[in-house]
Amino acid sequence: MFPKDTYVKRREALKKRLGSGLLLFLGNNECGVNYADNTYDFRQDSTFLYYFGLPYAGLNAVIDIDNDREIIFGDELTIDDIVWMGTQPTLHEKASMVGISDTRPAADLAKYLRGAKILDQRIHYLPPYRPEHNVQLLHLLGLLPGAEQPSIPMIRAVVDQRNHKSEEEIAEIERACDVTADMHITAIKMLRPGMRECEVSAAIEEVAQAAGMRLSFPTIATVNGQTLHNHYHGNVAKPGQMLLVDAGAETEMGYAGDMSSTICVDKTFTPRQKSIYDIQVASHLAAVDALKPGVPFKDVYELSCRVVCEGLKGLGIMKGDPAEAVEAGAHAMFYPCGLGHMMGLDVHDMENLGEVWVGYDGQPKSTQFGRKSLRLARPLEPGFVHTIEPGIYFIPELIDLWRGQHKFEDFINYDEVEKWKDFTGLRNEEDYLITETGARRLGKKIPLTTEEVEALR
């Protein structure tokens, strides 16, 4: 945990921003995998962690601005809890760690909220993202699932605070990024023909666990990189293939790293692999060069798309004007994803609060295929932490669909694309902090160019 004053100041800033009302924070509970006592690894709600710092199950909290109260609701451990799980600090001791003196039994929360409703006090809460949150809101506020009305003022206030990382947060994220880099370097060094994807995944995850960290998301380690989020690990890596690895570590405090690597299964990339890989690297470096305060990330994305289109045009895969191709959306045949996303206490920071607030500052998102997957578009500001991860993918099903629909025939050379349908896909990903003057990569450098990857093979 950070020092007590960190959490006190965060709550004070939130109260000042909202001015009035009651703020309800739902912590997370244990969740059974296949029966109650066989639980998933517990992870506290990130916004609860941000304001209250307590990584314990069964806690909820209220900031009652109107009555100048901050309360943590929870129950003390029973002797049965202690026998099976060991002891913990008392509820009062937990609350004291983050500068709160008012603690009450978990059952008192419903009564407290009923009193607020009787007084017609506005109750602010954030969008639920777990089924148990819906059940809690039904119990506490009488809201049926689907009838919730999360507080937009609270969402915007939380987003504005959490989007700007403090020095102590940046240091914690960088710890996660350093271990994340070690995970990728391990994968690059160990991969050999005949090795199963699950062996690489296991070695990656060992690095995180040995550093006292957990995974920030399920590991991707696949020879089928054309599937953007492929979590299957049952294939054998064969000569002539590439392995796409997307993996990250999360610190004990919940801060995430997120990086991607594309590795040749052989000692070197084939000329065909290198021709596409080099285009992806050019797009990546152009995006990094453009990062600075005030620049809309949407513009950086479109720059990265133009570089991809220019490179593919050079190979005869695309044709026409690259800028026009991007404006029309033809680039999404090969680049159907965004360029990056915010990162912090969540690997996709605050995604549960809504991309329109986190990445767009309330402005509408595009509905165009490919561009609609851009999670971050707003002008960059000092303190933002985000990923850079352009990719190039040859997705047979998408190629067949668009060719059958005669889409973008002015920009896509379908006869040439047919020759690349078995290429799969690739991406590389790094994490960046926006500074006062530009941007700084977080964490150790991982190999980016084909030459850098081959040097570790």
Disulfide bonds with the S-S distance in Angstrom:
none
